[in-house]
C-alpha cells in the first residue's frame, strides 16, 4: 500500500490509540517513512554490520528487536510484510515495553518536527540522525492533516463534536491511568479542545473554571485503601523486574566488550548472535509476566531501583576480582567493592537524577550530566546525614552511663580485653574518658581504648594521642617535638620530653610495687629459701627416724627373713631395669653376703642394711649419679618386700614397713623437687634462685620443678615473698640493664623487659604472683613498648643533631630578644615554646574514636560515572541499532 494511502490512516490511529495530537502522530509517521522508504516492509539495503541481516519493517528493527518483531508476527499468525503486523508491533513497543517512555516526551511536543526528532532520538536511536532528510518526510505526513487541524482541532464544519470532558473522565480506560497521567490528559484536553474555542482575552478565566469544575473528586478512604492493597502485587512485580533488569544492565559493563568480540565470529559460522545481558534480563522479566512501569514516577523509580540492584552485583563482583588482581587494577576494584552503602546510594542518586531529567525531556547529555551529579551528591549527602546523626546520638549517649559502659565493654571485648578483670579505678577512668570521646558522635576505637586501659593500669603513666592511635605521622611529630624540647633551655609546663621522663619513672615504680625494690641480694635470698626448705623437710625426717626407732624396739626383731626370696627379687628388679651394671660395689657386696648367708638375715639386720643402703643412695644422688642411686633403691625395695619365716617378728615387720613407707614418701618429695634436693645438700645460696626459679634448665627450673618448689614453700609465706621479690628484682634488672634506679637516671628498656617476662613465662609466675599482678606485669610490658614504638611510615629523627641545632637557635633568639627588648622578641619566642609544650598531643579524647572513613569526591567519581553510564545503556546498543540504507 502506498504512503499516501497508509499515512493518513496511521496518523489517525496513532492519535487515537496513543492519545496524541495529529501533529505529534505525523512526526512519528514521518520518521518511520524515512526509515522504510514510505512505510514499506523492506529490509535494510546496506546493513551497518557487514554480513548481518540488517533492519526490517517500518522502524527497521535490528538485532534482538527484529527477532522480537518476527516472534510477534509468528504468535499472531501474520506476515511480517503486512502493514497491520508492522503497526501492531509498533503499538506493542510503544505501550508494553520500556520503549514506551518516549511517549511522555512526544506528548509535550508543540509541533510535528519536534515530535519527530524526539521519536528519532529516543526510539529509533540511529547512528547518524540525518534530521534534514527526515524533516521532508515529516512535511509530507503533515500534508495529510487539514490546515485548520494544525492548530489543534479539525475544521468546525467537518470535525466531529468533541467528547465532553466529564465523559472522558468517567471512561474506564481513563480510570486505569495513574493520577499523574490523568492530570496530564486533562491538561492535554484543555490545550487541544477547550483553549482553541475560548476567547484569547478570557483564556485564564476559562482555565480556572475548567479545572475547578472538573477537579478530581477525592476517593473514599475505603476505596483508596482497597486500591492500595490491590496495587501491592503489582509493586512486588515491578520490584522483581527492576532487580532482574538491574543485574543484567550492570553485567553489561563487563560482558558487552566480550559480546562485541564474539558476535562477529558467531555470525561467521552462522550461529545466532549473543544478546546483551540487559536485553536478556528484560526478556526474562517479560517472559515471567512481570508488569511494566506506566507512569513517569514508576519509570524514574525503576531507574534508581535497577542501578541499586546492579550496585550490589558490581560491589560483590569487584571484591571477588580484586583478590586476583594487582596494582592499579586492584586499587580500582577495591574502590568499587568498598563501602557498599555508599555504592548503593550513588546508584540511587544517579538513577533518580538521570531519570527525572529524561522524563522532563532532557537529551542524553543532560541525562548523563544529571546522573553523574546525582551519583556524586547522594552518597555525600548520606554521609553528611550519618555524621550529623552520629554527633547528635553521641551527645545523647555520652550522657547515659549505662550506654557508655555498654560501648566500652563491647569495644574492649573486640580487642581481647575482659572488662571484669580490670581494677575498679581503671574502670572508672575509662568510663569517664570514653564518655568525653563519645560526644563527638563517632564510634570508639577498640585498639586505642585497649592501649588506654594499659596506661591506666600503670599508676602515673600518661599517654599521648600518638601512643594511643599509633598513627605514624602523629608519632613522628610528637617524638621529634620531644627531642627539640629536651634540647631547649626554656622552662615552662610539663612538655613532651618531661612527660617521657615521668613515664619512665612510672614504669620503674610499677615494677617496684610488685616487689622489685624489696628483694634481698642473691646470697641472702638463696640462704632464706634453703633454710625454709630444710625446715619444711625436718618434720618428715623426724617422722622417719622415729619410725625406724620403733622398728628397733619392736618384738621379734631377730626373726629370720627369706634369703632366697630377697635375692631373687633384687636381681630380677636389676635385670628388668638393666641396672645391674650400675649397682655400686658396696651395695653389690651386701647383696651377695645376704644371698650367700655370710651375714645373718633377720628383721634387725634388714633394718640396719636398709639404713646403710639409704645413706649410700643419698650420697650417690648428691654426686649426680642418678642411675647408681636408682639401682641401690631397687635393692632396698626388694628388701622391704622380703617375707618373714613363721609368725615371729610380724610386729617388727609391720613397724618396718611403716618406717619404710614414711622414708619412701619423704624421698619421693625430695626427688620431685630438685630445689629441695639441692637445699638438703651443700648448694651455693647465691645461685639458688637463678638456677631453680629463673633458669631454663629442664632438670632444675622447668615449670613442673618450679611448681614443686612453690608447693614446698607455700607453708612459709615469708619464703614465698622472698621468691616473688627475687623474680621482680630480676625483671627490673633486665629492664634497667643492671643499672640502679636510686637517682632516677636508669632508662626502662621495653624490649629487655618483655624478653625477660616471656623467658620466665606466666606458668612459672602463677606460682608466686596473683592473676592481677601478672596482668600488671604485662601491662607494664605493653605500655613500655607503646611509648617507644615507631610504626612503619613514621619518620622520627632519632639523631639529636637537628633537634639540638633548632633548639639552640631558639634559645639564642630568645636570649637576644630579652637582652635588647626589641619588639618583644623574647616574649614571642617564649609563647612559641609554650605552645609547643602544650601541643594537642596531650589531648587524648580524639584518639579514642575511630577515624572517619568518609570517601572523597575522587573516590566517588568512578562509581558515579559507571552508574550514570549504565543508566544510558539502551536495551540494544547503538552500534546494533543503526538502520541506515
C-alpha positions in Angstrom: 0.0 0.0 0.0 1.4 3.4 -1.0 2.5 6.1 1.5 -0.3 8.5 0.6 -2.9 5.8 1.5 -1.2 4.5 4.7 0.0 7.7 6.2 -3.5 9.3 6.9 -4.7 6.0 8.4 -1.6 5.6 10.6 -1.7 9.2 11.8 -5.4 8.9 12.8 -4.8 5.5 14.5 -1.8 6.7 16.4 -3.6 9.8 17.6 -6.5 7.7 18.9 -4.5 4.7 20.3 -1.7 6.7 21.9 -3.7 9.9 22.8 -1.5 12.1 20.6 -2.3 15.2 18.6 -2.4 14.8 14.9 0.8 16.8 14.6 2.6 14.5 17.1 1.4 11.4 15.2 2.5 13.0 11.9 6.0 13.5 13.4 6.2 9.7 14.2 4.9 8.7 10.8 7.5 11.0 9.1 10.4 9.3 10.9 9.0 5.8 10.1 8.6 6.8 6.4 12.2 7.9 6.2 13.3 4.5 7.8 11.2 2.4 5.5 11.0 4.4 2.2 7.4 5.4 2.8 6.1 2.8 5.3 7.1 -0.2 3.2 8.1 -3.5 4.7 11.6 -3.6 3.3 14.9 -5.0 4.5 17.8 -2.7 5.2 19.7 -2.4 1.9 23.2 -1.7 3.3 23.4 -3.1 6.9 25.8 -1.2 9.2 27.3 -4.6 10.3 28.6 -6.4 7.2 27.1 -9.9 6.9 24.2 -9.2 9.2 20.6 -9.3 8.2 20.2 -5.6 8.9 16.9 -4.0 9.9 13.4 -4.8 8.7 10.0 -3.1 8.6 8.7 0.4 9.3 11.2 1.0 12.1 13.9 -1.1 10.5 14.0 -3.2 13.6 17.5 -4.6 14.1 19.2 -7.4 16.1 17.1 -8.6 19.1 14.3 -6.2 18.3 14.0 -7.7 14.8 13.8 -11.2 16.4 11.1 -9.9 18.7 9.2 -8.5 15.7 9.4 -11.8 13.9 8.2 -13.6 17.0 5.3 -11.2 17.3 4.2 -11.9 13.7 4.5 -15.7 14.3 2.5 -15.6 17.5 -0.3 -13.6 15.7 0.0 -15.8 12.6 0.7 -12.7 10.4 3.2 -11.8 7.7 6.0 -9.5 8.7 5.3 -7.6 5.5 1.7 -6.9 6.4 1.1 -3.2 7.4 -1.1 -4.5 10.3 1.8 -6.5 11.6 4.1 -3.5 11.5 1.5 -1.3 13.2 0.7 -3.9 15.8 4.4 -4.4 16.8 5.0 -0.6 16.8 2.0 -0.2 19.2 3.3 -3.1 21.3 6.7 -1.4 21.8 5.1 2.0 22.5 2.7 0.6 25.1 4.2 -2.7 26.5 7.9 -2.2 26.7 10.4 0.3 28.2 10.4 2.0 24.8 7.0 3.5 25.8 8.9 6.1 27.8 9.4 8.1 24.6 5.6 8.9 24.6 5.9 11.2 27.6 8.4 13.4 25.7 6.4 13.3 22.5 3.1 14.3 24.2 4.9 17.5 25.3 6.0 18.4 21.8 4.2 21.5 20.3 4.7 20.6 16.6 5.4 17.7 14.3 9.1 18.3 13.7 9.8 18.4 17.4 7.8 15.2 18.0 9.6 13.5 15.1 13.1 14.5 16.4 12.2 13.1 19.9 11.0 9.9 18.3 14.2 9.5 16.4 16.5 10.2 19.3 14.7 8.1 21.9 13.0 5.3 20.0 14.9 4.8 16.7 18.3 5.9 18.1 20.2 5.9 14.7 24.0 6.3 14.5 23.6 9.2 12.0 20.2 11.0 12.6 20.1 12.9 9.2 17.5 15.3 10.6 17.2 17.3 7.4 16.2 14.4 5.3 13.7 13.2 7.9 12.2 16.7 8.1 11.0 16.4 4.4 9.1 13.2 5.2 7.5 14.8 8.2 6.3 17.6 5.9 4.8 15.0 3.6 3.0 13.5 6.5 1.7 16.9 7.6 0.1 17.4 4.2 -2.5 14.7 5.2 -3.6 16.9 8.1 -6.1 19.6 7.2 -4.5 23.1 7.6 -7.0 24.0 10.3 -6.3 20.9 12.2 -2.7 22.0 12.5 -3.9 24.5 15.2 -5.0 21.5 17.3 -8.6 20.7 16.1 -10.4 19.6 12.9 -12.3 22.2 10.8 -15.6 23.0 12.5 -17.9 22.0 9.7 -16.2 18.6 9.3 -15.0 17.9 12.8 -16.8 15.6 15.0 -18.1 17.2 18.2 -15.5 16.6 20.9 -16.5 14.2 23.7 -17.3 16.2 26.9 -14.6 16.0 29.5 -17.0 14.6 32.0 -17.5 11.5 29.8 -13.7 11.2 29.2 -13.1 11.2 33.0 -15.7 8.6 33.5 -14.2 6.2 30.9 -12.8 3.0 32.5 -9.7 3.4 30.4 -9.1 6.8 31.9 -9.7 5.5 35.4 -6.9 3.0 35.0 -4.4 5.7 34.4 -2.2 6.9 37.3 -3.1 10.2 38.9 -0.1 11.8 37.2 -1.3 10.6 33.7 -4.9 11.6 34.5 -3.6 15.1 35.2 -1.6 15.2 32.0 -4.6 14.0 30.0 -6.8 16.7 31.5 -4.2 19.4 30.6 -4.0 18.0 27.1 -7.8 18.1 26.7 -7.8 21.7 27.8 -5.0 22.7 25.4 -6.4 20.9 22.4 -10.2 21.1 22.8 -11.1 23.8 25.3 -8.5 26.5 24.7 -8.9 26.8 20.9 -12.6 27.5 21.4 -12.2 30.1 24.1 -11.6 33.9 23.5 -8.0 34.6 24.0 -8.6 37.5 26.4 -10.6 35.1 28.6 -8.3 32.1 28.5 -7.2 32.4 32.1 -10.7 32.6 33.4 -11.8 29.6 31.3 -8.8 27.6 32.5 -9.6 28.3 36.2 -13.3 27.4 35.6 -12.5 24.2 33.7 -10.0 22.9 36.2 -12.1 24.0 39.2 -15.3 22.5 37.8 -13.8 19.2 36.8 -11.3 18.8 39.6 -10.8 15.2 40.5 -13.1 14.1 43.3 -11.4 12.7 46.4 -12.0 9.0 46.7 -13.5 7.5 49.8 -10.9 6.1 52.3 -12.2 2.6 51.9 -11.8 2.8 48.1 -8.3 4.3 48.3 -7.3 1.6 50.9 -8.6 -1.2 48.6 -6.8 0.2 45.6 -3.6 0.4 47.7 -3.9 -3.3 48.6 -4.7 -4.3 45.0 -1.6 -2.4 43.9 0.8 -4.4 46.2 1.2 -7.4 43.9 2.0 -5.0 41.0 4.6 -3.2 43.0 6.2 -6.5 44.0 6.3 -7.5 40.4 7.8 -4.2 39.4 10.5 -4.6 42.1 11.3 -8.1 40.8 11.6 -6.6 37.2 13.9 -3.8 38.4 16.1 -6.3 40.2 16.4 -8.6 37.2 17.0 -5.8 34.7 19.4 -4.0 37.0 21.6 -7.0 37.4 21.5 -7.6 33.6 22.4 -4.0 32.9 25.2 -3.9 35.4 26.6 -7.1 33.9 26.9 -5.3 30.6 29.8 -3.3 32.0 31.9 -6.5 31.8 30.1 -8.6 29.2 29.5 -6.1 26.4 33.1 -5.9 25.2 33.2 -9.7 25.2 29.9 -9.8 23.3 31.1 -7.4 20.7 34.2 -9.5 20.1 32.3 -12.8 20.0 29.3 -11.8 17.8 31.3 -11.5 14.5 32.6 -15.0 15.0 29.1 -16.3 15.7 27.8 -14.6 12.5 30.7 -16.0 10.5 29.7 -19.6 11.4 26.0 -18.9 11.0 25.1 -19.1 14.7 22.7 -16.7 16.4 24.3 -13.6 17.9 24.7 -13.3 21.7 22.2 -10.9 23.1 23.2 -8.1 25.6 22.7 -9.2 29.2 20.4 -6.2 29.7 18.2 -7.3 26.8 18.3 -10.9 28.1 17.2 -9.7 31.5 14.4 -7.6 30.0 13.2 -10.6 28.0 13.3 -12.8 31.1 11.2 -10.3 33.0 8.7 -10.2 30.1 8.6 -14.0 29.9 7.8 -14.1 33.7 4.9 -11.8 33.1 6.2 -9.0 35.3 4.4 -5.7 35.0 5.9 -2.7 33.1 6.3 0.8 34.6 3.5 3.0 33.3 3.9 6.4 34.8 6.9 8.8 34.9 7.3 8.2 38.6 7.4 4.5 38.1 10.0 4.8 35.4 12.2 7.1 37.4 11.9 4.8 40.5 12.7 1.9 38.1 15.9 3.6 37.0 17.0 4.0 40.6 16.0 0.5 41.6 17.8 -1.1 38.7 21.0 0.7 39.4 20.7 -0.1 43.1 20.4 -3.8 42.3 23.3 -3.5 39.9 25.4 -1.8 42.5 25.2 -4.8 44.8 26.4 -7.0 42.0 29.2 -4.7 41.0 30.4 -4.4 44.6 30.4 -8.2 45.1 32.0 -8.9 41.7 34.7 -6.2 42.2 35.6 -7.7 45.6 36.0 -11.1 44.1 38.0 -9.9 41.2 40.3 -7.7 43.4 41.6 -10.8 45.1 43.2 -11.9 41.9 44.3 -8.5 40.6 47.2 -6.3 41.4 48.5 -2.7 41.1 46.2 0.0 39.7 43.6 -2.6 38.7 43.3 -4.0 42.2 43.0 -0.5 43.7 40.2 0.4 41.2 38.4 -2.9 42.0 38.8 -2.2 45.8 37.2 1.2 45.2 34.1 -0.4 43.8 34.0 -3.1 46.5 34.5 -0.6 49.4 31.6 0.9 51.3 28.5 -1.0 49.7 26.2 1.6 51.3 28.0 4.4 49.5 27.8 2.5 46.2 24.1 1.9 46.6 23.3 5.5 47.4 25.5 6.6 44.5 23.5 4.3 42.2 20.1 5.6 43.6 21.2 9.2 43.1 22.3 8.6 39.5 19.0 6.8 38.7 16.7 9.4 40.3 18.6 12.4 38.8 19.1 11.0 35.3 15.6 9.5 35.1 14.0 12.7 36.2 15.8 14.8 33.6 14.8 12.3 30.9 11.2 12.4 31.9 11.4 16.2 31.7 12.5 16.0 28.1 16.3 16.3 28.6 18.6 14.9 26.0 21.2 12.2 26.5 23.9 14.7 27.5 21.6 16.4 30.0 20.6 13.0 31.4 24.3 11.9 31.7 25.3 15.1 33.5 22.4 14.9 35.9 23.1 11.2 36.6 26.7 11.9 37.3 25.8 14.8 39.6 23.2 12.6 41.4 25.7 9.8 41.8 28.1 12.1 43.5 25.7 14.1 45.6 23.7 11.2 47.1 26.5 9.4 48.9 27.9 12.7 50.1 24.5 13.7 51.5 24.0 10.3 53.1 27.5 10.5 54.7 26.7 14.0 55.9 23.4 13.0 57.4 25.0 10.0 59.1 27.8 12.2 60.6 25.2 14.7 61.9 23.1 11.9 63.3 26.1 10.3 64.9 27.1 13.5 66.5 23.6 14.0 68.0 23.4 10.4 69.2 26.9 10.7 70.5 26.0 13.6 72.7 22.9 11.8 73.9 24.6 8.5 74.6 27.5 10.3 76.3 25.0 11.4 78.9 23.9 7.9 79.7 26.3 6.0 81.9 24.8 2.6 81.0 25.2 3.4 77.3 28.8 4.4 77.8 29.5 1.3 79.9 28.0 -1.0 77.2 30.0 0.7 74.4 33.3 0.5 76.5 32.7 -3.2 77.3 32.0 -4.1 73.7 35.0 -2.2 72.3 37.4 -3.8 74.8 35.9 -7.2 74.0 36.7 -6.6 70.4 40.4 -6.1 71.3 40.5 -9.1 73.6 40.2 -7.4 77.0 37.7 -8.7 79.6 36.2 -5.6 81.4 35.5 -7.5 84.6 39.3 -8.3 85.1 40.2 -4.6 85.2 40.6 -2.9 88.6 37.7 -0.7 89.7 39.9 2.5 89.5 40.8 1.7 85.9 37.1 1.0 85.0 36.1 4.4 86.4 38.7 6.3 84.5 37.9 4.5 81.2 34.2 5.3 81.5 34.8 9.0 82.1 37.3 9.3 79.2 35.1 7.2 76.8 32.1 9.4 77.7 34.1 12.5 76.7 35.2 10.9 73.4 31.7 9.7 72.5 30.4 13.3 72.5 31.9 13.6 69.0 29.4 11.1 67.8 32.0 8.7 66.4 32.5 5.0 67.4 35.1 4.1 69.9 38.4 2.7 68.6 38.8 -0.7 70.3 42.6 -0.8 70.0 43.1 2.8 71.2 40.8 2.0 74.2 42.8 -1.1 75.0 46.0 0.9 75.0 44.4 3.4 77.3 43.4 0.6 79.6 47.0 -0.5 79.8 48.2 3.0 80.6 45.6 3.3 83.4 46.9 0.1 84.9 50.3 1.7 85.3 49.9 4.4 88.0 51.4 7.7 86.9 51.8 6.8 83.2 50.4 9.4 80.8 49.6 8.5 77.2 49.8 10.9 74.2 47.5 10.9 71.2 50.2 9.2 69.1 50.8 6.5 71.6 47.1 5.6 71.6 46.4 5.9 67.9 49.8 4.6 66.8 49.4 6.9 63.8 52.9 7.2 62.1 52.5 10.9 61.4 51.3 11.8 64.9 54.1 9.8 66.5 56.7 11.4 64.2 55.6 14.9 65.3 55.4 14.0 69.0 58.8 12.3 69.2 60.6 15.0 67.2 59.0 17.7 69.3 60.0 16.0 72.5 63.6 15.9 71.3 63.6 19.6 70.4 62.0 20.4 73.8 64.6 18.4 75.6 67.4 20.4 73.9 65.9 23.9 74.7 66.7 25.9 77.8 63.1 27.2 78.2 61.2 26.5 81.3 57.5 26.0 81.4 54.8 23.5 81.9 55.1 19.8 81.5 56.2 19.3 78.0 56.6 16.1 76.0 60.2 15.5 76.9 59.3 15.8 80.6 56.3 13.5 80.0 58.6 10.9 78.6 60.8 11.1 81.7 57.8 10.9 84.0 56.5 7.8 82.1 59.9 6.1 82.6 59.7 6.8 86.3 56.1 5.3 86.3 57.3 2.1 84.7 60.1 1.7 87.3 57.7 2.4 90.1 55.3 -0.2 88.7 57.9 -3.0 88.9 58.9 -1.8 92.3 55.4 -2.0 93.6 55.4 -5.7 92.6 58.5 -6.4 94.7 61.3 -5.1 92.6 62.7 -2.8 95.3 62.1 -5.2 98.3 64.3 -8.1 97.2 67.3 -9.4 99.2 70.6 -9.8 97.5 71.2 -13.1 95.8 73.1 -14.7 98.7 70.5 -13.7 101.4 67.6 -14.7 99.2 69.1 -18.1 98.4 70.0 -18.7 102.1 66.5 -17.9 103.2 64.9 -20.2 100.7 67.4 -23.1 101.5 66.7 -22.7 105.3 62.9 -22.7 104.6 63.1 -25.9 102.6 65.2 -27.6 105.2 62.8 -26.5 107.9 60.0 -28.0 105.8 61.8 -31.3 105.5 62.7 -31.6 109.2 59.3 -32.9 110.4 59.4 -35.5 107.6 62.8 -36.7 108.5 61.9 -36.8 112.2 58.9 -39.0 111.5 61.1 -41.4 109.5 63.7 -41.6 112.3 61.0 -42.2 114.9 59.5 -45.0 112.8 62.8 -46.7 112.5 63.4 -46.4 116.2 60.1 -48.2 116.7 61.3 -51.0 114.5 64.3 -51.5 116.7 62.2 -51.5 119.8 59.6 -54.0 118.4 59.4 -57.6 119.5 60.7 -60.2 117.1 63.5 -58.0 115.8 65.6 -61.1 115.3 63.0 -63.1 113.3 64.5 -64.8 110.3 63.7 -63.5 106.8 63.6 -65.3 103.4 67.1 -65.0 101.9 66.2 -66.7 98.6 63.1 -64.5 98.1 65.2 -61.4 98.7 68.0 -62.4 96.4 65.6 -63.3 93.6 63.5 -60.2 93.9 66.6 -57.9 94.0 68.3 -59.5 91.0 65.1 -59.6 88.9 64.5 -55.9 89.5 68.0 -55.0 88.5 67.8 -57.2 85.4 64.4 -55.9 84.3 65.6 -52.3 84.5 69.1 -53.1 83.1 70.6 -51.6 86.2 72.9 -54.5 87.3 76.0 -52.9 85.9 75.2 -49.6 87.7 75.0 -51.2 91.2 77.9 -49.9 93.3 80.4 -52.5 94.6 79.4 -51.7 98.2 75.7 -52.5 97.6 76.7 -55.5 95.4 78.7 -56.9 98.3 75.8 -56.5 100.8 73.5 -58.3 98.3 76.0 -61.1 97.8 76.7 -61.5 101.6 73.0 -61.8 102.4 72.3 -64.2 99.5 75.3 -66.5 100.5 74.4 -66.4 104.2 77.6 -64.8 105.1 75.7 -62.4 107.3 72.6 -63.1 109.4 69.3 -62.1 107.7 66.7 -61.1 110.2 64.4 -58.1 110.9 67.1 -56.3 112.8 69.9 -56.8 110.2 67.5 -56.0 107.4 66.7 -52.6 109.1 70.4 -51.9 109.5 71.1 -52.9 105.9 68.3 -50.6 104.6 69.8 -47.7 106.6 73.2 -48.3 105.0 71.7 -48.6 101.5 69.6 -45.4 102.1 72.7 -43.4 103.0 74.6 -44.8 100.0 71.7 -43.8 97.7 71.6 -40.3 99.2 75.4 -39.9 98.6 75.1 -41.0 95.1 72.3 -38.5 94.4 74.5 -35.8 95.8 77.3 -36.8 93.5 74.9 -36.7 90.5 75.0 -40.5 90.0 71.3 -41.0 89.4 71.4 -44.5 87.8 73.7 -45.9 90.6 71.3 -44.4 93.2 68.3 -46.0 91.4 70.0 -49.4 91.3 70.6 -49.2 95.1 66.9 -48.3 95.7 65.8 -51.3 93.7 67.7 -53.5 96.2 66.0 -51.6 99.0 62.6 -52.2 97.5 63.3 -55.9 97.4 64.5 -55.8 101.0 61.2 -54.2 102.1 59.1 -56.8 100.4 61.0 -59.8 101.7 58.7 -62.0 103.8 59.4 -63.3 107.4 59.6 -67.0 108.3 56.8 -68.0 110.6 54.8 -65.7 112.8 57.6 -64.4 114.9 58.6 -60.8 114.2 55.4 -59.9 112.4 55.0 -56.8 114.7 58.6 -55.8 113.8 57.9 -56.4 110.2 54.8 -54.1 110.2 56.7 -51.4 112.0 59.5 -51.8 109.4 57.0 -51.4 106.6 55.6 -48.2 108.2 59.1 -46.8 108.6 60.0 -47.7 105.1 56.8 -46.1 103.7 57.5 -42.8 105.5 61.0 -42.8 104.2 59.8 -43.5 100.7 57.3 -40.7 100.9 60.0 -38.3 102.1 62.4 -39.3 99.4 59.7 -39.1 96.7 59.1 -35.5 97.7 62.8 -34.8 97.6 63.1 -36.5 94.2 60.1 -34.4 92.9 61.8 -31.1 93.7 65.4 -30.6 92.5 65.4 -27.4 94.6 64.5 -29.3 97.8 67.1 -32.0 97.0 69.7 -29.3 96.4 68.7 -27.5 99.7 69.4 -30.7 101.6 72.8 -30.8 100.1 75.6 -28.2 100.2 74.3 -25.8 97.4 75.6 -22.3 96.9 72.9 -19.8 98.0 73.8 -17.1 95.6 73.0 -19.4 92.6 69.8 -20.9 94.1 67.2 -18.5 92.7 68.9 -18.2 89.3 69.2 -22.0 88.9 65.9 -23.3 90.4 63.4 -20.5 89.5 64.7 -18.2 86.8 66.8 -20.6 84.8 65.6 -22.5 81.7 67.1 -26.0 82.7 64.5 -28.8 82.4 66.3 -30.6 85.2 66.3 -27.7 87.7 63.9 -24.9 86.6 61.3 -26.4 84.5 57.7 -25.3 85.0 56.9 -28.6 86.9 60.0 -28.3 89.1 59.2 -24.6 89.9 55.7 -25.6 90.8 57.1 -28.4 93.1 59.3 -25.8 94.8 56.4 -23.4 95.3 54.3 -26.3 96.8 57.0 -26.8 99.4 57.4 -23.1 100.1 53.7 -22.5 100.4 53.7 -23.3 104.1 56.2 -20.5 104.6 54.7 -17.1 103.4 57.9 -15.4 104.2 59.8 -17.7 101.8 57.2 -17.2 99.1 57.7 -13.5 99.4 61.4 -13.9 99.1 61.0 -15.9 95.9 58.4 -13.4 94.4 60.6 -10.4 95.2 63.6 -12.1 93.7 61.7 -12.6 90.4 60.5 -9.0 90.4 64.1 -7.8 91.1 65.4 -9.9 88.2 62.8 -8.5 85.8 63.8 -5.0 87.0 67.5 -5.6 86.4 66.7 -6.8 82.9 64.5 -3.7 82.2 67.2 -1.3 83.5 70.1 -3.2 82.0 71.5 -3.8 85.5 71.6 0.0 86.4 70.3 1.1 89.8 67.4 3.4 89.9 68.4 5.3 93.0 68.8 8.6 91.3 66.1 8.1 88.6 68.5 8.0 85.7 68.1 4.4 84.7 66.2 4.0 81.4 63.4 1.4 81.2 64.1 -0.9 78.2 60.8 -2.2 76.8 62.5 -4.9 74.7 64.7 -6.3 77.5 61.8 -6.3 80.0 59.4 -8.0 77.5 62.0 -10.7 76.7 62.7 -11.4 80.4 58.9 -11.6 81.0 58.5 -14.1 78.1 61.5 -16.1 79.3 60.1 -16.8 82.7 56.6 -17.3 81.4 53.2 -17.0 83.0 53.1 -20.6 84.2 56.1 -20.0 86.5 54.9 -16.6 87.5 51.5 -18.0 88.6 53.2 -19.9 91.4 54.2 -16.7 93.1 52.1 -13.8 91.7 48.3 -13.4 91.6 46.5 -13.1 88.3 46.0 -9.4 88.9 49.8 -9.0 89.5 50.6 -10.9 86.3 48.2 -8.7 84.4 50.0 -5.7 85.8 53.4 -7.1 84.6 52.0 -7.5 81.1 50.5 -4.0 81.2 54.0 -2.7 82.1 55.4 -4.5 79.1 52.7 -3.3 76.6 52.9 0.3 77.9 56.6 0.4 77.7 56.5 -0.8 74.1 53.7 1.6 73.2 55.7 4.5 74.5 58.7 3.9 72.2 57.1 2.2 69.2 57.8 3.8 65.8 55.3 2.1 63.3 56.1 1.8 59.7 55.7 5.1 58.0 56.9 7.2 60.8 59.9 9.4 60.3 61.3 10.1 63.8 64.7 11.9 63.8 66.5 9.5 66.1 69.6 11.7 65.9 69.7 14.7 68.2 71.7 16.8 65.8 69.0 18.7 64.0 66.8 19.0 67.2 69.8 20.4 69.1 70.5 23.0 66.3 66.9 24.2 66.1 66.6 24.4 69.9 69.9 26.2 70.3 68.7 28.8 67.7 65.5 29.3 69.6 67.4 29.8 72.9 69.8 32.3 71.3 66.9 34.2 69.7 65.0 34.3 73.0 68.0 35.5 74.9 68.8 38.1 72.3 65.2 39.4 72.4 65.2 39.6 76.2 68.5 41.4 76.2 67.7 44.2 73.9 64.0 44.3 74.4 63.2 44.9 70.8 59.6 44.2 69.7 59.1 41.8 72.5 61.0 39.0 70.6 61.8 37.2 73.8 58.1 37.1 74.8 57.2 35.8 71.3 59.8 33.0 71.5 58.5 32.1 74.9 55.0 32.0 73.6 56.2 29.7 70.7 57.9 27.4 73.2 54.9 27.3 75.5 52.7 26.5 72.5 55.0 23.6 71.6 54.8 22.3 75.1 51.0 22.3 75.1 50.6 20.7 71.7 47.4 18.8 71.2 49.4 15.6 71.6 48.2 15.5 75.2 44.5 15.7 74.2 43.7 12.0 74.2 39.9 12.1 73.8 40.0 12.3 69.9 42.4 9.4 69.9 39.8 7.1 71.4 37.4 7.3 68.5 37.7 5.5 65.2 38.9 7.8 62.4 36.3 8.9 59.8 36.5 6.9 56.7 34.3 9.1 54.5 35.0 8.8 50.8 36.4 11.7 49.0 35.0 13.3 45.8 37.7 11.5 43.8 36.8 8.1 45.4 33.1 8.6 44.4 33.8 9.9 40.9 34.4 6.5 39.3 31.3 4.7 40.8 29.1 7.7 39.9 30.5 7.7 36.4 29.8 3.9 36.0 26.2 4.2 37.3 25.4 7.2 35.1 26.8 5.2 32.2 24.7 2.2 33.0 21.6 4.4 33.0 22.4 5.5 29.5 22.7 1.9 28.2 19.8 1.1 26.0 18.5 -2.5 25.8 20.1 -2.7 22.3 23.5 -0.9 22.0 23.5 1.9 19.4 26.0 0.1 17.2 23.4 -2.7 16.8 20.6 -0.2 16.1 22.0 1.9 13.1 19.3 1.3 10.5 20.9 3.2 7.6 20.2 2.2 4.0 
